[in-house]
Amino acid sequence: MSKSIYLSITLALSSAMISGCNSSEDTPLSTNPSTPGSVTTPSPVPPPVVTPAPVPENPNPTPDPVPTLAPVPSNVPTLPPTPVPTIPPSPSPVPTPAPVPGTPVIPTQIPQPPLGPATKKALLIGVDGIQYDVLLDALANKQLSNIAQLNLSPSYAGGIAGSATQQQTLSGPGWASILSGAWANRHEVRSDYAGQVFKTDSVFKQLNQAQSTSIASWGTLNKLLKLDINTGQLSNAIDCAGFDSCVVSSTQTAINSGNFNLVVSNLHAPEETALHRGLANDYKQTLKTLDQQIGALIETIKKRQELNNEDWLLILTSSHGLSEGGNSDGLPRPSNQAGFIAMNKPLAEKVTGVPLKAPANIADWYSYASQADIAPTLLNYLSISNTAENHKMDGVSLLEAPAVKQLQARANPDRSSITLSWKSQQPVRIYRNGKFIKELPAGVNNFTDNALDVSKNGLYKFNYTLSAGKTLTSYLAQIDYIKPATLDESILVGLAQYFSLDSTLNANKTNPALTSFIAGRSANYVNGPFANKALQSTSNGSTPACASCDGGFKAPLVVDFTKNPSFSIGFWFRSDALRNDVPVIANKDYKSGANIGFAFGQYLNSIKFNIGDGKNRVDPQLSFTANSWVYLVMSVDSLKKTAQVFIADPNRPLQTATANLSAFDLSKFTGLNILGINEDAQGNYVTAGKGGTAGSFDYSDLAIWNRTLSQDDVLGLATTGKSLKSFNP
């Protein structure tokens, strides 16, 4: 069957065959120049197109065949090339020489003397599915000579883990961030579903009717840009239907036409190769082919600049990485988040000692560039500027040393204030929703906004912009306001065990105190959720134990679950959301969730509330915001045989889930009769290699009741700003 090629234009375009697409005949186009964003379709191609065998959950076509690839499995047939629509030449076309098969053709032109400052133009090349480790290995072995010409910086995709900016590491969200300078909480493209649209301004819209084109191998990209196409902000769009060779030749034609100030090109073959053949030799060969394609485009730009008074910025980047096995699963793992940005212009912050492998912890890369920096870089180069009053991009230009970096925001436990943090050595001016609110001197890198207009229950969003030097950067913060509930001494009813954790490991009354799993280690305290301190525990993952590790803490349990299986446990908790599969609190051997007892386990930015009786298990799961104090509750009702769990996160609406315990033996919830903090009840979950990694968690106001807590109780504990200690338990 023939493939449809979509072309939307705002100028009347003449038909011309694109060199290098391997078609024996020209394909005339039908256009409707009177309609912005009209779609052009080629005439049917006589030979039928072989369609590859369906691949589960991946509708994209097989990538261009590479001559030196290993034999393709029979269920993945090779697709023949498809004719593509053309872009007209400049108004005075110059005849071109006969093409050499397989060689891109660049029109012969006579150099003209400069008539003034060079016209700035930009080419953005985005590649789907680049595995950072494989790319850097090929660069280190001098196998990618063309990419090696560019100035390369590591970068990260997927936003900040555990924050409002976190997004899936997929092509859709990745391209949305690249083309908008924003993360998913702003652009709202959260998957590869083609029915989504940008909810923030794209780079095409901000260029304000400047001539631009999008040439895509991945068919969904131009569908995500349909608003820009329909309004004429994106003046031309070509769907190459899975053929990267079409993208390259169409890009060369677009550059040589002189009609476009911004050319955006999408190459998709690496992701397709990894999907079908993994990250071995075939994938490495695909990267070599990619390098040849990049080389052809670099030469096209060089020739264009020699013959015309133009100055081109070239940016090469990846929309997302891949898992260690080559899958595009979208998970927040470092191999998916690690990326790169390479330019033909110097980076304002030159990177020395580029790491050869993705980090074990993506937070180690937050000081590098991100994919949200690309749109601001393009706009800066093309002389499009914003003011602090209308700025809504999370990234910063890579062409100027940023005066502000790593701007973050979090809602506070009072649910009526937001704290900003950043890195800067210059004075900053702070704007909220376009209005100036504060100026701070150099060296001050945080600010708490207590003047928010929140009075009714609901979710509020605030766009904060920081201005320093030539840098503007923004963050879309949010807060879920809940009017403070009532909290009085009745909350002490049924309180069986309590640890304030504000400056002591002692429990209330005569209950035993906490002790560290590593004997003799003292406790460390940090700022807590109230006007108090909080316990910071650092588990151990090495032998001998690290000097700063306490290995977690433990205390005997007082509640007797054999007599009264109803109980509740609640506490304030803070984490960077980077650790995975680690116990936060547990009274069991956490090696198996079916083991008797309960556990709170962290899985990146979510908590699994685990209960097991030796045979059965449940694991309701809720999310939390990184680096924010949140209140966690598990409440077991022996009469209803249910477990209700809560996370009160000031950045989100109250979350709750209920698990059915009708098949459980509730008398076994005592577990090992020891409560472990930042470890399981045995204290060796991390050190014994049962799972997870060592690290720090912060705790405050840990309490256990021998009764259930209602939702009103939870809201009282989470919204009043009071510690149980204020009632002298």
C-alpha positions as CSV (number, residue, x, y, z in Angstrom):
1,M,0.0,0.0,0.0
2,S,1.2,3.6,-0.5
3,K,2.1,5.8,2.5
4,S,0.5,9.2,2.9
5,I,2.9,12.1,3.2
6,Y,1.6,15.2,5.0
7,L,2.7,18.7,4.0
8,S,1.2,21.9,5.4
9,I,2.3,25.2,3.9
10,T,1.4,28.9,4.1
11,L,3.1,29.8,0.7
12,A,2.2,28.3,-2.6
13,L,4.8,25.6,-3.3
14,S,5.9,24.2,-6.6
15,S,6.4,20.5,-7.0
16,A,10.0,19.3,-7.2
17,M,11.4,15.8,-6.4
18,I,13.6,15.6,-3.3
19,S,17.0,14.1,-4.2
20,G,18.0,11.0,-2.4
21,C,14.6,9.5,-1.8
22,N,15.2,6.7,-4.4
23,S,12.0,7.2,-6.4
24,S,11.9,6.6,-10.1
25,E,9.1,9.1,-10.8
26,D,8.1,12.6,-9.5
27,T,5.0,12.5,-7.3
28,P,2.8,15.6,-7.9
29,L,1.3,17.2,-4.8
30,S,-2.1,18.7,-4.3
31,T,-2.1,21.8,-2.2
32,N,-4.6,24.2,-0.8
33,P,-2.7,27.4,-0.2
34,S,-5.7,29.2,1.1
35,T,-6.0,27.1,4.2
36,P,-3.4,27.3,7.0
37,G,-2.0,24.0,7.8
38,S,-3.6,22.2,4.9
39,V,-2.3,18.7,4.4
40,T,-0.8,17.6,1.1
41,T,-0.9,14.0,-0.1
42,P,1.1,12.4,-2.9
43,S,-0.4,10.5,-5.8
44,P,-0.6,6.7,-5.3
45,V,2.6,4.9,-5.8
46,P,2.1,1.9,-8.2
47,P,4.3,-0.7,-6.4
48,P,2.8,-1.8,-3.1
49,V,4.6,-1.2,0.1
50,V,5.6,-4.2,2.2
51,T,4.2,-3.8,5.7
52,P,6.2,-5.2,8.5
53,A,4.8,-7.8,10.9
54,P,2.9,-6.0,13.8
55,V,5.1,-5.3,16.8
56,P,3.2,-5.2,20.2
57,E,2.7,-1.7,21.6
58,N,4.9,-0.1,19.0
59,P,3.1,1.1,15.8
60,N,6.1,2.8,14.3
61,P,7.4,1.3,11.0
62,T,10.7,-0.5,10.8
63,P,13.6,1.9,10.3
64,D,15.6,2.3,7.1
65,P,17.6,-0.8,6.3
66,V,21.3,-0.4,6.9
67,P,23.5,-2.2,4.3
68,T,25.8,-3.8,6.9
69,L,23.2,-4.9,9.4
70,A,22.9,-8.5,10.4
71,P,20.1,-10.4,8.7
72,V,16.7,-9.2,9.8
73,P,14.3,-11.8,11.3
74,S,11.7,-12.9,8.9
75,N,8.9,-11.3,10.9
76,V,10.5,-7.9,10.4
77,P,10.6,-7.4,6.5
78,T,12.5,-4.5,5.0
79,L,10.4,-1.5,3.9
80,P,11.1,0.0,0.5
81,P,11.6,3.8,0.4
82,T,8.6,6.0,-0.2
83,P,8.4,9.2,-2.3
84,V,8.1,12.3,-0.2
85,P,6.7,15.8,-0.8
86,T,9.1,18.5,-1.7
87,I,10.0,22.0,-0.6
88,P,10.4,24.5,-3.4
89,P,13.8,26.0,-4.3
90,S,14.6,29.6,-3.8
91,P,12.8,32.1,-6.1
92,S,15.6,31.9,-8.7
93,P,16.4,28.2,-8.9
94,V,19.8,27.2,-10.3
95,P,19.9,23.9,-12.3
96,T,21.5,21.1,-10.4
97,P,23.9,18.5,-11.8
98,A,22.8,14.9,-12.4
99,P,22.6,13.2,-9.0
100,V,25.0,10.3,-8.1
101,P,22.8,7.5,-6.7
102,G,22.8,7.5,-2.9
103,T,24.6,10.9,-2.7
104,P,22.8,14.0,-1.4
105,V,22.6,16.7,-4.1
106,I,23.4,20.3,-3.1
107,P,22.5,23.0,-5.7
108,T,25.4,24.7,-7.3
109,Q,25.4,28.4,-6.4
110,I,27.7,31.3,-7.0
111,P,28.9,33.0,-3.8
112,Q,27.5,36.4,-3.2
113,P,29.2,39.2,-1.3
114,P,27.7,39.9,2.1
115,L,25.1,42.6,2.1
116,G,25.1,43.1,5.9
117,P,25.0,41.0,9.0
118,A,24.5,37.3,8.4
119,T,21.0,36.0,8.7
120,K,20.8,33.7,11.7
121,K,19.1,30.4,11.1
122,A,18.8,27.2,13.1
123,L,18.7,23.4,12.5
124,L,17.5,21.2,15.4
125,I,18.0,17.5,15.0
126,G,16.3,15.3,17.6
127,V,16.9,11.5,17.6
128,D,14.7,9.1,19.4
129,G,16.2,6.3,21.5
130,I,19.9,7.1,22.0
131,Q,21.4,5.0,24.7
132,Y,24.0,7.3,26.3
133,D,26.6,4.6,27.2
134,V,26.6,3.1,23.7
135,L,26.9,6.6,22.1
136,L,29.8,7.6,24.3
137,D,31.6,4.3,23.8
138,A,31.3,4.8,20.0
139,L,32.6,8.4,20.3
140,A,35.5,7.2,22.5
141,N,36.4,4.6,19.9
142,K,36.4,7.3,17.2
143,Q,33.5,5.6,15.3
144,L,31.3,8.8,15.1
145,S,33.6,11.3,13.5
146,N,30.9,13.8,12.4
147,I,29.2,14.0,15.8
148,A,32.6,14.3,17.4
149,Q,33.0,17.6,15.5
150,L,30.3,19.2,17.7
151,N,30.5,20.6,21.2
152,L,28.8,18.0,23.5
153,S,27.3,18.3,26.9
154,P,25.6,15.6,28.9
155,S,22.0,16.4,29.6
156,Y,19.0,14.8,31.3
157,A,15.4,14.0,30.2
158,G,12.3,13.3,32.3
159,G,12.4,16.4,34.6
160,I,13.4,16.3,38.2
161,A,12.6,13.0,39.8
162,G,9.8,13.1,42.3
163,S,8.9,16.7,41.6
164,A,6.0,18.2,39.7
165,T,8.2,18.3,36.6
166,Q,8.8,14.6,36.5
167,Q,7.6,13.0,33.2
168,Q,7.9,9.8,31.3
169,T,11.0,9.3,29.3
170,L,9.2,8.7,26.0
171,S,9.3,10.4,22.6
172,G,6.1,12.4,23.2
173,P,7.0,14.1,26.5
174,G,10.6,14.4,25.4
175,W,9.8,16.3,22.2
176,A,7.3,18.4,24.0
177,S,10.0,19.6,26.4
178,I,12.5,20.1,23.6
179,L,10.1,22.3,21.6
180,S,8.6,24.2,24.5
181,G,11.4,24.6,27.0
182,A,9.0,23.2,29.7
183,W,8.2,20.0,31.6
184,A,5.0,18.0,31.6
185,N,3.4,19.9,34.4
186,R,3.3,22.8,31.9
187,H,3.1,21.3,28.4
188,E,0.9,18.4,29.6
189,V,2.1,15.9,27.0
190,R,2.5,12.8,29.2
191,S,2.7,9.9,26.8
192,D,3.1,9.0,23.1
193,Y,-0.6,9.3,22.5
194,A,-1.2,11.3,19.3
195,G,-4.4,13.0,20.5
196,Q,-2.5,15.3,22.9
197,V,-1.6,18.9,22.2
198,F,0.8,21.3,23.8
199,K,-0.8,23.3,26.6
200,T,2.1,25.9,26.6
201,D,3.6,27.9,23.8
202,S,5.9,26.0,21.5
203,V,9.1,27.4,20.0
204,F,7.2,27.8,16.7
205,K,4.5,30.0,18.3
206,Q,7.1,32.1,20.1
207,L,8.9,32.7,16.8
208,N,5.6,34.4,15.9
209,Q,5.0,33.5,12.2
210,A,8.7,33.1,11.3
211,Q,9.2,30.5,8.6
212,S,9.7,27.1,10.2
213,T,9.4,23.5,9.1
214,S,9.1,20.2,10.9
215,I,10.4,17.0,9.1
216,A,9.6,13.9,11.1
217,S,10.3,10.2,10.8
218,W,8.2,9.4,13.9
219,G,4.7,10.0,12.6
220,T,3.2,11.1,16.0
221,L,5.4,14.2,16.2
222,N,3.6,16.4,13.7
223,K,0.3,15.2,15.1
224,L,1.3,16.6,18.5
225,L,2.1,19.9,16.7
226,K,-1.3,20.1,15.0
227,L,-2.3,23.4,16.8
228,D,0.9,25.1,15.4
229,I,0.2,23.6,12.0
230,N,-3.5,24.7,11.9
231,T,-2.7,28.2,13.0
232,G,0.2,28.6,10.6
233,Q,2.8,29.1,13.3
234,L,4.5,26.0,11.9
235,S,4.6,26.9,8.2
236,N,5.5,23.5,6.8
237,A,5.3,19.9,8.1
238,I,6.5,16.7,6.4
239,D,5.8,13.2,7.6
240,C,8.5,10.9,6.3
241,A,6.6,7.8,7.6
242,G,9.6,6.1,9.3
243,F,12.2,6.8,6.7
244,D,15.2,8.6,8.1
245,S,16.8,8.9,4.6
246,C,13.7,11.0,3.6
247,V,14.2,13.2,6.7
248,V,17.9,13.9,5.7
249,S,17.2,14.7,2.1
250,S,14.1,16.8,2.9
251,T,16.2,18.6,5.5
252,Q,18.9,19.4,3.0
253,T,16.2,20.7,0.6
254,A,14.7,22.9,3.3
255,I,18.1,24.3,4.2
256,N,19.0,25.0,0.5
257,S,15.6,26.6,-0.2
258,G,16.4,29.6,1.9
259,N,12.8,29.7,3.0
260,F,13.1,28.7,6.6
261,N,14.7,30.3,9.7
262,L,14.1,27.1,11.8
263,V,14.3,23.6,10.6
264,V,13.3,20.8,13.0
265,S,14.3,17.3,12.0
266,N,13.4,14.0,13.7
267,L,15.3,10.8,13.2
268,H,13.8,7.6,14.6
269,A,15.9,4.6,13.4
270,P,17.9,4.1,16.6
271,E,14.8,3.5,18.7
272,E,13.4,1.1,16.1
273,T,16.6,-0.8,15.8
274,A,16.9,-1.2,19.6
275,L,13.3,-2.4,19.8
276,H,13.8,-5.2,17.2
277,R,17.4,-6.1,17.7
278,G,18.7,-4.7,21.0
279,L,21.8,-2.7,21.7
280,A,24.4,-5.0,20.1
281,N,26.0,-4.7,16.6
282,D,23.0,-3.7,14.7
283,Y,22.3,-0.8,17.0
284,K,25.9,0.3,16.8
285,Q,25.8,0.2,13.0
286,T,22.6,2.3,13.1
287,L,24.6,4.9,15.1
288,K,27.3,4.9,12.5
289,T,24.6,5.5,9.8
290,L,23.2,8.3,12.0
291,D,26.7,9.8,12.1
292,Q,26.9,9.7,8.3
293,Q,23.5,11.5,8.1
294,I,24.6,14.1,10.6
295,G,27.8,14.6,8.5
296,A,25.8,15.2,5.4
297,L,23.7,17.8,7.2
298,I,26.8,19.5,8.6
299,E,28.2,19.7,5.1
300,T,25.0,21.1,3.7
301,I,25.1,23.9,6.3
302,K,28.7,24.7,5.7
303,K,28.1,24.9,1.9
304,R,25.0,27.1,2.5
305,Q,27.0,29.4,4.7
306,E,29.8,29.7,2.1
307,L,27.4,30.6,-0.7
308,N,24.9,32.8,1.3
309,N,25.1,35.4,4.0
310,E,23.7,33.0,6.7
311,D,24.9,31.8,10.1
312,W,23.5,28.5,11.1
313,L,23.2,27.1,14.6
314,L,23.0,23.3,14.6
315,I,21.7,21.4,17.7
316,L,21.7,17.6,18.0
317,T,20.0,16.0,20.9
318,S,18.0,12.9,22.0
319,S,14.3,12.9,23.0
320,H,15.0,10.1,25.6
321,G,17.3,7.2,26.3
322,L,16.7,3.5,26.5
323,S,16.8,0.9,29.2
324,E,19.9,-1.3,29.6
325,G,18.2,-3.8,27.3
326,G,17.2,-1.3,24.7
327,N,13.6,-0.9,25.6
328,S,11.7,2.4,25.5
329,D,9.7,1.8,28.7
330,G,9.4,5.5,29.9
331,L,10.6,4.7,33.5
332,P,12.6,7.1,35.5
333,R,15.8,5.1,35.4
334,P,19.2,6.8,34.7
335,S,19.7,5.0,31.4
336,N,16.4,6.4,30.1
337,Q,17.1,9.9,31.5
338,A,20.7,10.3,30.5
339,G,21.1,12.2,27.2
340,F,23.2,14.7,25.4
341,I,23.1,18.1,23.6
342,A,25.7,18.8,20.9
343,M,26.1,22.1,19.0
344,N,28.2,23.6,16.3
345,K,28.5,26.7,18.5
346,P,30.4,26.9,21.8
347,L,28.5,26.1,24.9
348,A,28.5,29.0,27.4
349,E,29.5,26.5,30.1
350,K,32.1,24.2,28.6
351,V,31.9,20.6,29.9
352,T,35.3,19.1,30.7
353,G,35.6,15.4,31.4
354,V,32.4,14.3,29.8
355,P,31.2,11.1,31.6
356,L,31.4,8.0,29.5
357,K,28.5,6.3,31.3
358,A,25.1,7.2,32.6
359,P,25.1,8.0,36.3
360,A,23.9,5.6,39.0
361,N,21.9,8.5,40.3
362,I,20.4,10.9,37.8
363,A,20.5,13.7,40.4
364,D,24.3,13.8,39.8
365,W,23.5,15.3,36.4
366,Y,21.1,18.0,37.4
367,S,24.0,20.5,37.2
368,Y,24.2,19.7,33.4
369,A,21.9,21.0,30.7
370,S,18.4,19.5,30.2
371,Q,16.3,19.0,27.2
372,A,14.2,22.0,28.4
373,D,17.2,24.2,27.6
374,I,16.9,23.7,23.9
375,A,13.9,25.9,23.1
376,P,15.4,28.9,25.1
377,T,18.7,28.4,23.2
378,L,17.0,28.5,19.8
379,L,15.0,31.6,20.7
380,N,18.0,33.3,22.1
381,Y,20.0,32.6,18.9
382,L,17.2,33.8,16.7
383,S,16.9,37.0,18.8
384,I,13.5,36.2,20.3
385,S,13.3,37.4,23.9
386,N,10.8,37.3,26.7
387,T,10.3,39.6,29.7
388,A,10.0,38.4,33.3
389,E,6.4,39.3,33.2
390,N,5.5,36.8,30.4
391,H,8.3,34.2,30.8
392,K,7.0,30.6,31.1
393,M,10.0,28.3,30.2
394,D,11.8,26.1,32.7
395,G,15.0,25.9,30.7
396,V,17.7,28.5,30.0
397,S,19.8,29.3,27.0
398,L,23.0,27.3,26.5
399,L,24.6,30.2,24.6
400,E,25.0,32.4,27.8
401,A,26.3,31.3,31.1
402,P,23.2,31.0,33.3
403,A,23.0,33.3,36.3
404,V,20.4,31.1,37.9
405,K,20.4,27.3,37.9
406,Q,18.3,24.4,39.3
407,L,15.3,26.5,40.3
408,Q,12.9,24.3,42.4
409,A,9.7,24.9,44.4
410,R,7.9,22.9,47.1
411,A,4.7,23.5,49.0
412,N,5.2,23.6,52.8
413,P,3.2,21.5,55.3
414,D,1.0,24.5,56.2
415,R,-0.4,24.3,52.7
416,S,-0.4,28.0,52.4
417,S,3.2,28.8,51.5
418,I,5.8,27.8,48.9
419,T,9.5,27.7,49.3
420,L,11.8,28.3,46.3
421,S,15.4,27.2,46.0
422,W,18.1,27.8,43.4
423,K,21.8,28.2,42.7
424,S,23.2,31.6,41.9
425,Q,26.0,34.0,42.7
426,Q,24.1,37.1,41.6
427,P,21.2,39.2,43.0
428,V,17.8,37.9,41.8
429,R,14.4,39.4,41.2
430,I,11.4,37.1,41.9
431,Y,8.1,37.3,40.0
432,R,4.9,35.4,40.8
433,N,2.5,35.1,37.9
434,G,4.2,37.9,36.1
435,K,4.2,40.4,39.0
436,F,7.4,41.4,40.9
437,I,7.4,40.3,44.5
438,K,10.9,40.3,45.9
439,E,14.6,41.2,45.2
440,L,17.3,39.3,47.0
441,P,21.0,40.0,47.3
442,A,23.8,37.7,45.9
443,G,24.3,34.6,48.0
444,V,20.7,34.2,49.1
445,N,19.4,31.0,47.3
446,N,16.0,30.4,48.8
447,F,12.8,32.3,49.5
448,T,9.5,31.4,51.1
449,D,6.4,33.0,49.7
450,N,3.9,33.5,52.5
451,A,1.6,35.9,50.6
452,L,-0.3,33.4,48.5
453,D,-4.0,34.1,47.8
454,V,-5.4,30.8,48.9
455,S,-8.7,30.7,50.9
456,K,-10.8,27.9,49.4
457,N,-10.0,24.2,49.3
458,G,-8.4,23.3,45.9
459,L,-5.3,23.0,43.8
460,Y,-3.5,26.3,43.0
461,K,-0.7,26.9,40.5
462,F,1.8,29.7,40.6
463,N,4.3,30.5,37.8
464,Y,7.5,31.8,39.5
465,T,10.2,33.5,37.4
466,L,13.7,34.4,38.6
467,S,15.7,37.1,36.8
468,A,19.4,37.5,37.3
469,G,21.8,39.0,34.8
470,K,20.6,38.0,31.4
471,T,19.0,34.9,32.7
472,L,15.3,34.2,33.0
473,T,14.0,30.9,34.3
474,S,10.6,29.8,35.5
475,Y,9.0,27.1,37.6
476,L,5.3,26.2,37.7
477,A,4.7,25.4,41.4
478,Q,1.4,24.1,42.9
479,I,-0.2,23.8,46.3
480,D,-3.2,21.8,47.4
481,Y,-4.9,24.1,49.9
482,I,-7.0,22.5,52.6
483,K,-8.4,24.6,55.4
484,P,-6.8,23.5,58.7
485,A,-8.8,20.8,60.4
486,T,-9.3,20.4,64.1
487,L,-6.7,18.7,66.2
488,D,-7.2,18.4,69.9
489,E,-6.3,16.1,72.8
490,S,-8.8,13.5,71.5
491,I,-6.1,12.4,69.0
492,L,-4.2,10.9,72.0
493,V,-7.0,8.3,72.5
494,G,-5.4,4.9,71.8
495,L,-1.9,6.3,71.4
496,A,0.3,3.3,72.3
497,Q,3.8,4.4,71.1
498,Y,5.2,7.8,70.2
499,F,8.6,9.2,69.1
500,S,8.8,13.0,68.5
501,L,12.2,12.6,66.9
502,D,12.8,16.3,67.3
503,S,16.0,16.1,69.3
504,T,15.8,12.8,71.1
505,L,15.4,9.1,70.4
506,N,13.3,8.6,73.5
507,A,9.7,7.5,73.3
508,N,6.8,8.8,75.3
509,K,6.1,7.8,78.8
510,T,7.8,4.5,79.7
511,N,8.1,3.1,76.2
512,P,11.6,2.0,75.1
513,A,13.7,4.4,73.1
514,L,15.1,3.9,69.6
515,T,18.7,2.6,69.1
516,S,20.8,2.5,65.9
517,F,21.3,-0.8,64.1
518,I,25.0,0.0,64.1
519,A,25.9,0.1,67.7
520,G,27.1,3.3,69.2
521,R,26.1,5.6,66.3
522,S,24.5,8.9,67.3
523,A,21.5,10.5,65.7
524,N,21.6,13.4,63.2
525,Y,18.9,16.1,63.2
526,V,17.7,18.4,60.4
527,N,15.0,21.0,60.1
528,G,11.6,19.4,60.6
529,P,8.0,20.0,59.4
530,F,7.2,22.3,62.3
531,A,9.4,24.8,64.1
532,N,11.4,21.9,65.3
533,K,14.1,19.4,64.3
534,A,13.7,16.0,62.7
535,L,15.6,12.7,62.6
536,Q,17.8,12.1,59.6
537,S,18.8,8.4,59.3
538,T,21.4,7.2,56.9
539,S,21.3,3.4,56.2
540,N,24.5,1.5,55.5
541,G,25.4,-0.3,52.3
542,S,29.0,-1.2,52.7
543,T,31.4,-3.2,54.9
544,P,32.8,-1.8,57.0
545,A,30.0,0.6,57.7
546,C,30.5,4.2,56.5
547,A,31.4,6.6,59.2
548,S,28.3,8.8,58.8
549,C,25.9,5.8,58.7
550,D,23.6,4.9,61.6
551,G,22.3,1.8,59.7
552,G,18.8,2.8,60.6
553,F,17.1,2.6,64.0
554,K,15.0,0.1,65.9
555,A,12.7,-0.2,68.9
556,P,10.6,-3.0,70.3
557,L,6.9,-2.8,69.4
558,V,4.4,-2.2,72.2
559,V,1.2,-2.9,70.4
560,D,-0.1,-6.5,70.8
561,F,-1.7,-7.4,67.5
562,T,-2.8,-10.8,68.8
563,K,-5.3,-9.1,71.2
564,N,-6.3,-6.1,69.1
565,P,-5.4,-6.3,65.4
566,S,-6.8,-2.8,64.7
567,F,-4.0,-0.3,64.6
568,S,-2.8,2.8,62.9
569,I,0.7,4.1,62.3
570,G,1.5,7.7,61.1
571,F,4.6,9.9,60.7
572,W,6.1,12.8,58.8
573,F,8.5,11.7,56.1
574,R,10.8,13.5,53.6
575,S,12.9,11.9,50.8
576,D,14.7,12.9,47.6
577,A,12.7,10.1,45.9
578,L,15.8,8.6,44.2
579,R,16.0,5.3,46.2
580,N,14.1,2.3,44.9
581,D,12.8,-0.8,46.7
582,V,13.9,0.2,50.2
583,P,12.0,-0.1,53.6
584,V,11.0,3.2,55.1
585,I,9.5,1.6,58.2
586,A,8.9,-2.1,58.8
587,N,8.2,-4.7,61.5
588,K,9.0,-7.6,59.3
589,D,11.7,-9.3,57.1
590,Y,11.0,-7.2,54.0
591,K,12.7,-9.7,51.7
592,S,9.2,-10.9,50.8
593,G,6.1,-8.8,51.0
594,A,4.2,-12.0,52.0
595,N,6.2,-12.3,55.2
596,I,4.2,-11.6,58.4
597,G,4.0,-7.9,59.4
598,F,3.7,-4.5,57.7
599,A,6.1,-2.2,55.9
600,F,6.2,1.2,54.2
601,G,8.5,0.8,51.2
602,Q,9.8,3.6,48.9
603,Y,9.9,3.0,45.2
604,L,11.3,6.2,43.8
605,N,8.6,8.8,44.3
606,S,5.9,6.4,45.5
607,I,5.2,4.5,48.7
608,K,4.0,0.9,48.8
609,F,2.0,0.1,52.0
610,N,2.7,-3.6,52.4
611,I,0.9,-6.1,54.7
612,G,1.5,-9.8,54.7
613,D,0.4,-12.8,56.9
614,G,2.8,-15.4,55.6
615,K,0.5,-16.4,52.7
616,N,-1.2,-13.3,51.5
617,R,0.0,-9.8,50.7
618,V,-1.4,-6.4,49.6
619,D,0.6,-3.4,48.4
620,P,-1.5,-0.3,47.8
621,Q,0.7,2.4,46.3
622,L,0.5,6.2,46.4
623,S,2.9,9.0,45.1
624,F,4.6,11.8,47.0
625,T,6.7,14.9,46.0
626,A,10.4,14.7,46.4
627,N,12.0,16.8,49.1
628,S,8.7,17.8,50.6
629,W,7.4,16.9,54.1
630,V,4.5,14.5,53.7
631,Y,2.4,12.7,56.2
632,L,2.0,8.9,55.8
633,V,-0.7,6.8,57.5
634,M,-1.6,3.1,57.5
635,S,-4.8,2.3,59.4
636,V,-6.0,-1.4,59.8
637,D,-9.6,-2.1,60.8
638,S,-10.0,-5.6,62.2
639,L,-13.8,-5.4,62.1
640,K,-14.1,-4.3,58.5
641,K,-11.0,-6.3,57.5
642,T,-9.6,-3.4,55.5
643,A,-6.5,-1.3,55.5
644,Q,-6.8,2.3,54.6
645,V,-3.7,4.2,53.6
646,F,-3.1,7.9,53.2
647,I,-0.5,10.4,51.9
648,A,-1.1,14.0,52.8
649,D,1.2,15.9,50.4
650,P,0.9,19.7,50.4
651,N,1.7,19.7,46.7
652,R,-1.2,17.3,45.8
653,P,-4.8,16.5,46.9
654,L,-5.1,14.1,49.7
655,Q,-4.4,10.6,48.4
656,T,-6.0,7.5,49.9
657,A,-6.5,3.8,49.0
658,T,-8.2,0.9,50.6
659,A,-7.0,-2.8,50.6
660,N,-9.2,-5.8,51.3
661,L,-7.9,-8.0,54.2
662,S,-10.7,-10.5,54.3
663,A,-8.4,-13.5,53.5
664,F,-5.8,-12.4,56.1
665,D,-4.9,-13.7,59.5
666,L,-4.9,-10.4,61.3
667,S,-3.3,-11.8,64.5
668,K,0.0,-12.1,62.7
669,F,0.6,-8.4,62.1
670,T,3.0,-8.3,65.0
671,G,5.7,-9.5,62.6
672,L,9.1,-9.7,64.3
673,N,8.0,-7.4,67.2
674,I,10.6,-4.9,66.2
675,L,10.0,-1.6,64.4
676,G,12.8,-0.8,62.0
677,I,13.3,2.8,60.7
678,N,15.1,3.2,57.4
679,E,15.5,-0.6,57.4
680,D,13.4,-3.6,57.9
681,A,13.0,-5.2,61.4
682,Q,16.2,-7.3,60.9
683,G,18.3,-4.3,60.0
684,N,20.1,-5.9,57.1
685,Y,17.8,-5.4,54.0
686,V,20.3,-3.1,52.3
687,T,23.6,-4.4,53.6
688,A,22.6,-8.1,52.8
689,G,21.8,-7.1,49.3
690,K,18.1,-8.0,49.5
691,G,17.2,-4.9,47.5
692,G,17.6,-1.2,47.2
693,T,20.4,1.1,47.9
694,A,21.7,2.9,51.0
695,G,20.7,6.5,51.7
696,S,19.0,9.0,53.9
697,F,15.4,9.5,55.0
698,D,14.0,12.2,57.3
699,Y,11.4,11.4,60.0
700,S,9.3,13.3,62.5
701,D,6.4,12.7,64.9
702,L,6.2,8.9,64.6
703,A,3.1,7.5,66.4
704,I,1.3,4.1,66.7
705,W,-2.3,3.8,67.9
706,N,-4.2,0.7,68.8
707,R,-7.3,2.0,66.9
708,T,-8.1,3.2,63.5
709,L,-7.7,6.8,62.4
710,S,-10.4,8.5,60.4
711,Q,-9.8,10.8,57.4
712,D,-10.6,13.8,59.7
713,D,-7.9,12.6,62.1
714,V,-5.4,12.4,59.2
715,L,-6.3,15.9,58.0
716,G,-5.9,17.2,61.6
717,L,-2.5,15.7,61.9
718,A,-1.4,16.9,58.4
719,T,-2.9,20.4,58.2
720,T,-2.8,22.1,61.6
721,G,0.9,22.5,61.9
722,K,0.8,20.9,65.3
723,S,3.0,18.2,66.6
724,L,1.6,15.5,68.9
725,K,4.2,16.6,71.4
726,S,2.2,19.8,72.0
727,F,-0.4,17.6,73.8
728,N,2.2,16.1,76.1
729,P,1.5,12.5,75.2
